[in-house]
Amino acid sequence: MQLKREDHIVFFGDSITEWGRDKADPTSLGHGYANFVAGHLAYHYPQYAFTFSNRGIGGDKVANLNERIQECLNLKPDMVILMVGINDVWHNVGRESFGSQTEQKRFEAEYRKLLTNLQAAGILRILVMEPFVLPHPLDRQDWRVDLDAKIQIIRRLVMEFGLEIVPLDGLMNEQAVLHSAQYYTGDDGVHPTLAGAAFIANEVVKRLTISDVPLSKEV
């Protein structure tokens, strides 16, 4: 995805995006992957005068982003880095709708609404981040029946809307095999450690270009 001079990049999502930001400070980026990405771009490309905003809120589902989309649009972003979906799984564990076709249809409708409204506002550069879960603790493996279907929905929508995607679920699980799940998401399989946040940031940076030249420097 190509960056342009003076782009305003907005990180929009749940706790993985929020991660420590001060909600009372509109310029706060927190200390998660959003801060790593912004710091990398600001340091290596000062002449491009990028600006950054973090509008992640812990616990948000896709429907919550739809409810507060105007908060994002008011910032007039040139690019949105979008990460949401894991709470649609997590908060539904143990309920009758978990993994059901009805639930997947609801999720698809909400995600479609979100992408439609972002594009209708003129935001055509949207980098979609897959939700993910790592297999520690072991019960997180039971989430796959619901999460896998949602990931496939997101991938179909990305193709339909002509967007770009970071396939984080596969990438993060590969790292878990190599180094352990706890190294990247601690004790809940979802919230990134320092290493996890840095890994996510690197995967974002790999997919950004300036004048069609990949940003090859790692975070």
C-alpha positions in Angstrom: 0.0 0.0 0.0 1.5 3.3 -1.1 2.1 6.1 1.3 1.9 9.7 0.2 3.4 12.9 1.5 1.6 14.3 4.5 -0.6 11.3 4.9 -2.7 11.1 8.0 -2.7 7.4 9.1 -5.4 6.3 11.6 -5.1 3.1 13.6 -8.7 1.9 14.2 -9.6 -1.1 16.2 -9.8 -2.8 19.6 -7.4 -3.3 22.6 -4.5 -4.6 20.4 -4.5 -1.2 18.7 -5.3 0.9 21.8 -2.7 -0.8 24.0 -1.8 1.8 26.6 -2.9 5.0 24.8 -4.1 7.9 26.9 -7.7 8.5 25.8 -7.6 12.0 27.3 -4.7 12.9 24.9 -5.9 12.8 21.2 -2.2 12.5 20.1 -1.4 9.5 22.2 -0.4 6.4 20.3 0.0 4.0 23.2 2.9 1.6 23.3 1.7 -1.2 21.0 2.1 -2.0 17.3 0.6 1.4 16.3 3.4 3.2 18.2 6.0 1.0 16.6 4.7 1.7 13.1 4.4 5.4 13.6 7.8 5.7 15.2 9.4 3.8 12.3 7.8 5.9 9.6 8.5 9.2 11.5 12.1 8.4 12.1 13.0 7.0 8.6 10.9 9.4 6.5 10.8 12.8 8.2 10.5 14.6 4.8 7.1 13.0 4.3 5.6 14.7 7.3 3.2 11.8 8.2 0.7 12.3 11.1 -0.8 9.5 13.1 -3.8 8.9 15.3 -4.8 5.9 17.4 -8.5 5.3 17.9 -8.4 1.7 19.3 -10.6 0.9 22.3 -10.3 -2.2 24.3 -13.2 -4.7 24.1 -14.6 -3.3 20.8 -16.3 -5.6 18.4 -17.0 -4.7 14.7 -20.4 -3.3 15.7 -18.7 -0.9 18.2 -16.5 0.4 15.4 -19.6 1.0 13.3 -21.2 2.9 16.2 -18.2 5.2 16.6 -17.0 5.4 13.0 -17.6 9.2 13.0 -14.8 9.5 15.5 -12.5 8.0 12.9 -13.9 10.0 10.0 -13.7 13.3 11.8 -9.9 12.8 11.7 -10.0 12.9 7.9 -7.6 10.0 7.5 -5.8 9.3 4.2 -5.2 5.7 5.3 -6.8 3.5 7.9 -5.1 0.5 9.5 -8.0 -1.6 10.7 -7.8 -4.4 13.2 -11.0 -5.8 14.8 -12.8 -9.1 15.2 -11.3 -11.1 18.0 -13.8 -9.8 20.5 -16.6 -11.0 18.3 -15.2 -14.4 19.1 -14.0 -14.0 22.6 -17.2 -12.4 24.0 -19.3 -15.1 22.4 -17.5 -18.1 23.8 -20.0 -20.5 25.6 -23.1 -18.9 23.9 -25.5 -20.9 21.7 -24.6 -18.6 18.7 -20.9 -19.4 19.0 -19.7 -20.7 15.6 -23.2 -20.7 14.1 -24.2 -19.6 10.6 -26.4 -17.0 12.1 -23.4 -15.5 14.0 -21.2 -15.5 10.9 -23.9 -13.8 8.8 -24.2 -11.1 11.6 -20.4 -10.6 11.6 -20.2 -10.4 7.8 -23.0 -7.8 7.7 -21.3 -5.6 10.4 -17.9 -5.9 8.7 -19.3 -5.1 5.3 -21.1 -2.1 6.8 -17.8 -0.8 8.3 -15.9 -1.1 5.0 -18.7 0.4 3.0 -18.9 3.4 5.3 -15.2 3.9 5.3 -15.0 3.8 1.5 -18.1 6.0 1.1 -16.2 8.6 3.1 -13.5 8.5 0.5 -11.0 6.3 2.5 -9.8 4.0 -0.2 -6.5 3.0 1.4 -7.5 0.5 4.1 -5.0 -2.0 5.4 -7.0 -4.8 7.0 -5.4 -6.8 9.8 -6.7 -10.3 10.5 -7.8 -11.1 14.0 -5.8 -14.0 15.5 -5.5 -16.3 18.5 -2.5 -18.4 19.6 -2.9 -21.8 21.3 -2.1 -20.8 24.8 -4.0 -21.3 27.0 -5.1 -24.6 25.5 -8.8 -23.6 25.5 -8.0 -21.0 22.9 -7.9 -23.9 20.4 -11.7 -24.2 20.8 -12.1 -20.7 19.4 -11.0 -21.9 16.0 -14.5 -23.1 15.1 -15.7 -19.5 15.3 -12.6 -17.5 14.4 -11.7 -19.5 11.3 -15.0 -18.7 9.7 -14.7 -15.0 10.5 -11.2 -14.9 9.0 -12.5 -16.4 5.8 -15.3 -13.8 5.7 -12.7 -11.0 6.2 -10.6 -12.4 3.4 -13.6 -12.5 1.0 -14.5 -8.9 1.9 -11.0 -7.7 1.4 -11.0 -9.1 -2.2 -14.5 -7.8 -2.8 -13.6 -4.3 -1.7 -10.2 -4.2 -3.4 -8.2 -3.8 -0.2 -5.0 -5.2 1.2 -4.6 -7.6 4.1 -2.0 -8.6 6.7 -2.8 -12.4 7.3 -1.8 -12.1 10.9 -3.5 -15.3 12.2 -1.2 -17.5 10.1 1.9 -15.4 10.6 1.5 -15.2 14.4 0.8 -18.9 14.7 3.9 -19.6 12.6 5.9 -17.6 15.2 4.3 -19.5 18.0 5.5 -22.8 16.5 9.0 -21.4 16.2 9.3 -19.7 19.5 6.2 -20.4 21.7 2.8 -18.7 22.0 3.6 -17.1 25.3 6.5 -15.2 23.8 4.1 -13.3 21.5 0.9 -13.2 23.4 1.7 -13.9 27.1 -1.0 -15.8 28.9 -4.2 -15.1 27.0 -3.3 -15.9 23.4 -4.5 -12.5 22.1 -2.8 -9.5 23.6 0.7 -9.0 22.2 3.8 -8.9 24.3 6.6 -6.5 23.3 7.8 -9.1 20.9 4.3 -9.6 19.5 3.7 -5.9 19.0 7.0 -5.5 17.2 6.3 -8.5 15.0 2.9 -7.1 14.0 4.4 -3.7 13.3 7.1 -5.3 11.0 4.4 -7.1 9.1 2.5 -3.8 8.6 5.7 -1.9 7.5 6.5 -4.7 5.0 3.2 -3.9 3.2 3.8 -0.1 2.9 5.6 1.5 0.0 6.8 5.0 -0.9 6.9 5.6 -4.7 6.4 1.9 -5.1 9.6 1.1 -3.2 9.0 -1.2 -0.2 9.9 0.1 3.2 12.6 -2.6 3.8 14.0 -1.3 7.1 12.6 -3.3 10.0 11.1 -1.7 13.0 
